Amino acid sequence: MTVCRLPIVLSGLLAIGLAASGCAAPASSGGAPGSAQTAADDGFNDPYENTNRAIFDFNTSVDHAVLAPVARTYRTVLPQPVRQSVHDFLQNLNGPVIFANDVLQGDPKLAGTTLARLAVNTTVGVGGMFDVASRMGLPYHWNDLGVTLGTWGIGEGPYLVVPVFGPSNPRDLVGKVGDGFADPGNIVAGNANVLWATFARAAADGVDQRQRNLDSLEQIERTSLDYYATIRSLYRQQRQAEMRHEHFDLPGAAPASEAKPEPAMTYTVAPSSSPAGATAK
């Protein structure tokens, strides 16, 4: 089982290694003008901003060339109810890891909600294809090992941009690897020697998340004076909201359910990050 799952874990370790190699080099003078001062003024722990910006530009190119076109095609080909069922199914697969982190954080209320959601959606919801639990007053919440480590007082460390994976920090990278080890889906795929299922799930989740934020990210990129700084600010706000177990969406993102959208919560981006102080609702 360990050998079969090794590629999954190594992919996470590779991400950490790539980030660490970027951190090892001090910021050069060849980055965006005033970039180091921008990070300091915004209060972000971004000492490797020039390296992060270079990786961010690479990720943006990959997104424009591959991810966004695939997401648009996915949205065009599949009707909204089908896309919603795929989204609900992927959320349900995350349930065991979310439950484990609820328990590790010592939060019986969240753990009970997650366990009840798993039971309802896996049975009445036909394997998680329909989010029946939310209609029963059992709302979905995200949780991961990075949040758990933060709950127990471990700092996030410097802001990092990981090739392909995007915004992160050392604590969240370690959390991703830990969650990968603990995910029952990865364990089952490893035992059955069907690693393609794990990668297919990761790809489906990436496409689902990207298509849900197509319009919002295009608007942010089009209107931001500094796209990098805006994404950095939004990522930080998202993680802080998840630490508080609050709902967070990018501006204009597709709601979790078009029939029953989540209650709105507002997070304001620092004015220096975008011309209009973009908000996420």
C-alpha positions as MATLAB code, in Angstrom:
seq = 'MTVCRLPIVLSGLLAIGLAASGCAAPASSGGAPGSAQTAADDGFNDPYENTNRAIFDFNTSVDHAVLAPVARTYRTVLPQPVRQSVHDFLQNLNGPVIFANDVLQGDPKLAGTTLARLAVNTTVGVGGMFDVASRMGLPYHWNDLGVTLGTWGIGEGPYLVVPVFGPSNPRDLVGKVGDGFADPGNIVAGNANVLWATFARAAADGVDQRQRNLDSLEQIERTSLDYYATIRSLYRQQRQAEMRHEHFDLPGAAPASEAKPEPAMTYTVAPSSSPAGATAK';
ca = [
       0.000    0.000    0.000;
       2.776    2.430    0.940;
       4.661    1.797   -2.301;
       1.539    2.211   -4.400;
       0.689    5.502   -2.725;
       4.246    6.806   -2.902;
       3.744    8.824   -6.123;
       0.840   10.687   -4.509;
       2.936   11.655   -1.504;
       5.995   12.436   -3.622;
       3.962   14.893   -5.645;
       3.282   16.798   -2.436;
       6.904   16.544   -1.337;
       8.005   17.740   -4.772;
       5.825   20.798   -4.337;
       7.504   21.480   -0.986;
      10.929   20.989   -2.546;
      10.166   23.374   -5.395;
       8.891   25.974   -2.966;
      11.915   25.533   -0.725;
      14.285   25.958   -3.660;
      12.544   29.188   -4.507;
      12.825   30.341   -0.906;
      16.518   29.606   -0.781;
      17.306   32.406   -3.191;
      16.962   35.921   -1.796;
      14.727   38.317   -3.662;
      16.605   39.939   -6.510;
      16.296   43.453   -7.792;
      14.793   42.214  -11.034;
      11.227   41.862   -9.761;
       8.310   44.212  -10.053;
       9.167   47.795   -9.098;
       8.587   48.369   -5.409;
       7.398   44.781   -4.920;
       9.292   44.268   -1.647;
       7.862   47.498   -0.264;
       4.351   46.467   -1.367;
       4.536   43.269    0.672;
       5.759   45.160    3.704;
       3.079   47.834    3.398;
       0.310   45.224    3.091;
       1.550   43.389    6.184;
       2.058   40.107    4.300;
       4.885   37.747    5.162;
       6.185   37.599    1.602;
      10.008   37.820    1.805;
      10.452   35.918   -1.481;
       8.093   38.080   -3.488;
      10.235   38.353   -6.623;
      10.558   34.560   -6.876;
       6.868   34.141   -6.060;
       5.922   36.608   -8.782;
       7.973   34.714  -11.367;
       6.220   31.444  -10.434;
       2.865   33.254  -10.380;
       3.453   34.485  -13.940;
       4.247   30.905  -15.006;
       1.096   29.590  -13.311;
      -0.985   32.316  -14.961;
       0.388   31.319  -18.382;
      -0.491   27.662  -17.713;
      -3.960   28.716  -16.581;
      -4.572   30.769  -19.722;
      -3.261   28.047  -22.026;
      -4.759   24.939  -20.391;
      -6.879   25.227  -17.262;
      -9.247   28.034  -18.243;
     -10.009   26.599  -21.723;
     -10.688   23.160  -20.217;
     -12.952   24.728  -17.601;
     -14.875   26.665  -20.271;
     -15.347   23.511  -22.313;
     -16.524   21.635  -19.213;
     -19.045   24.380  -18.483;
     -20.271   24.389  -22.098;
     -20.616   20.635  -22.494;
     -22.247   19.741  -19.172;
     -25.486   21.370  -17.990;
     -25.525   23.046  -14.584;
     -27.411   20.248  -12.736;
     -24.785   17.718  -13.849;
     -21.947   20.027  -12.825;
     -23.618   20.519   -9.456;
     -23.852   16.765   -8.914;
     -20.163   16.366   -9.749;
     -19.363   19.146   -7.272;
     -21.477   17.534   -4.556;
     -19.895   14.141   -5.197;
     -16.362   15.556   -4.899;
     -17.311   17.377   -1.698;
     -18.638   14.148   -0.235;
     -15.354   12.372   -1.015;
     -13.573   14.991    1.095;
     -15.811   14.197    4.074;
     -13.566   11.658    5.873;
     -10.537   13.978    5.866;
     -12.689   16.900    6.992;
     -14.133   14.742    9.796;
     -10.645   13.680   10.914;
      -9.547   17.312   11.149;
     -12.737   18.278   12.997;
     -11.824   15.638   15.592;
      -8.167   16.687   15.749;
      -9.304   20.243   16.436;
     -11.453   19.028   19.320;
     -14.687   20.363   17.820;
     -17.455   17.781   18.427;
     -20.149   19.969   16.865;
     -18.347   20.244   13.527;
     -17.348   16.573   13.674;
     -20.953   15.555   14.284;
     -22.181   17.700   11.400;
     -19.584   16.244    9.036;
     -20.366   12.676   10.088;
     -24.099   13.284    9.650;
     -23.493   14.827    6.223;
     -21.480   11.789    5.166;
     -24.187    9.408    6.312;
     -27.053   11.323    4.683;
     -25.386   12.209    1.399;
     -23.790    8.804    0.896;
     -27.138    7.045    1.370;
     -30.085    9.330    0.586;
     -27.878   11.462   -1.661;
     -26.986    8.474   -3.877;
     -23.300    8.212   -3.082;
     -22.943   11.954   -2.629;
     -24.338   12.965   -6.006;
     -26.915   15.158   -4.267;
     -26.312   17.386   -1.245;
     -29.420   16.397    0.684;
     -27.722   17.194    4.006;
     -27.562   20.947    3.302;
     -31.317   20.977    2.719;
     -31.694   19.291    6.124;
     -29.777   22.054    7.903;
     -26.380   20.337    7.877;
     -24.166   22.854    6.041;
     -20.891   21.939    4.381;
     -17.664   23.333    5.776;
     -14.082   22.887    4.637;
     -11.344   21.661    6.972;
      -7.820   20.394    6.425;
      -4.597   19.638    8.276;
      -3.223   23.106    7.571;
      -6.183   24.566    9.490;
      -5.658   21.989   12.250;
      -1.992   22.909   12.616;
      -2.959   26.574   12.776;
      -5.608   25.837   15.405;
      -2.907   24.301   17.580;
      -0.713   27.368   17.310;
       1.616   26.550   14.401;
       2.341   29.643   12.312;
       1.750   29.717    8.593;
       5.250   30.880    7.706;
       6.125   32.897    4.597;
       3.746   33.215    1.683;
       4.700   30.912   -1.190;
       3.539   30.408   -4.752;
       4.026   26.775   -5.756;
       4.382   25.848   -9.436;
       0.976   24.731  -10.789;
      -0.496   24.411   -7.257;
      -0.588   28.173   -6.684;
      -0.737   30.193   -3.417;
       0.345   28.430   -0.234;
       2.709   28.524    2.736;
       4.894   25.912    4.481;
       2.190   24.962    6.984;
      -0.424   24.398    4.267;
       2.009   22.413    2.116;
       2.758   20.061    5.021;
      -0.988   19.822    5.626;
      -1.662   18.819    2.016;
       0.839   15.961    2.241;
      -0.625   14.814    5.563;
      -4.173   14.908    4.232;
      -3.006   12.934    1.182;
      -1.713   10.165    3.439;
      -4.947   10.101    5.467;
      -7.468   10.285    2.607;
      -9.373    6.964    2.402;
      -9.783    7.418   -1.339;
      -5.999    7.463   -1.786;
      -5.656    4.430    0.468;
      -8.258    2.455   -1.486;
      -6.689    3.478   -4.808;
      -3.276    2.399   -3.552;
      -4.516   -0.967   -2.302;
      -6.327   -1.633   -5.585;
      -3.403   -0.429   -7.723;
      -5.613    2.125   -9.479;
      -3.662    5.320   -8.928;
      -5.268    6.732  -12.056;
      -8.451    7.126   -9.992;
      -6.650    9.430   -7.550;
      -5.259   11.598  -10.335;
      -8.609   11.616  -12.128;
     -10.284   12.795   -8.928;
      -7.692   15.550   -8.471;
      -8.141   16.659  -12.087;
     -11.933   16.658  -11.782;
     -11.750   18.696   -8.593;
      -9.406   21.206  -10.236;
     -11.665   21.626  -13.268;
     -14.751   21.919  -11.058;
     -13.199   24.632   -8.891;
     -11.793   26.495  -11.894;
     -15.094   26.591  -13.788;
     -16.902   27.832  -10.685;
     -14.529   30.796  -10.543;
     -14.089   31.504  -14.251;
     -15.967   34.799  -14.336;
     -14.727   36.043  -10.977;
     -11.042   35.410  -11.699;
     -11.322   36.984  -15.149;
     -12.880   40.069  -13.572;
     -10.204   40.232  -10.880;
      -7.396   39.904  -13.432;
      -8.987   42.499  -15.703;
      -9.635   45.127  -13.017;
      -6.723   44.661  -10.596;
      -3.822   47.064  -10.694;
      -1.713   44.227   -9.269;
      -3.178   40.777   -9.963;
      -0.500   39.014   -7.890;
      -1.185   41.187   -4.815;
      -4.936   40.721   -5.156;
      -4.679   36.918   -5.318;
      -2.261   36.952   -2.390;
      -4.747   38.988   -0.355;
      -7.697   36.778   -1.328;
      -5.782   33.606   -0.459;
      -4.898   34.974    2.970;
      -8.513   35.974    3.586;
      -9.746   32.571    2.453;
      -7.434   30.739    4.836;
      -8.352   33.050    7.713;
     -12.043   32.422    7.006;
     -11.437   28.671    6.969;
      -9.612   28.956   10.297;
     -12.842   30.461   11.654;
     -14.937   27.862    9.749;
     -16.677   30.591    7.791;
     -17.842   30.499    4.194;
     -15.696   32.261    1.591;
     -16.189   32.810   -2.134;
     -14.348   34.876   -4.693;
     -16.254   37.906   -6.024;
     -18.934   36.659   -8.383;
     -18.107   32.980   -7.891;
     -20.762   30.403   -8.675;
     -22.704   29.618   -5.485;
     -22.471   26.211   -3.860;
     -25.993   25.609   -5.061;
     -27.816   27.890   -7.461;
     -31.077   26.765   -5.934;
     -29.960   27.608   -2.404;
     -26.881   29.848   -2.253;
     -24.832   30.152    0.903;
     -25.348   33.179    3.183;
     -23.174   36.045    1.995;
     -20.066   37.032    3.908;
     -17.897   39.943    2.874;
     -14.107   40.138    2.939;
     -12.411   43.304    1.763;
      -9.122   43.233   -0.117;
      -6.574   45.839    0.901;
      -6.989   48.936   -1.307;
      -3.424   48.595   -2.578;
      -4.297   45.175   -4.014;
      -6.961   46.347   -6.433;
      -8.261   49.658   -7.709;
     -11.717   49.340   -6.180;
     -10.928   47.422   -2.989;
     -12.395   44.241   -4.486;
     -14.635   42.275   -2.174;
     -15.361   38.581   -1.944;
     -18.937   37.669   -1.206;
];
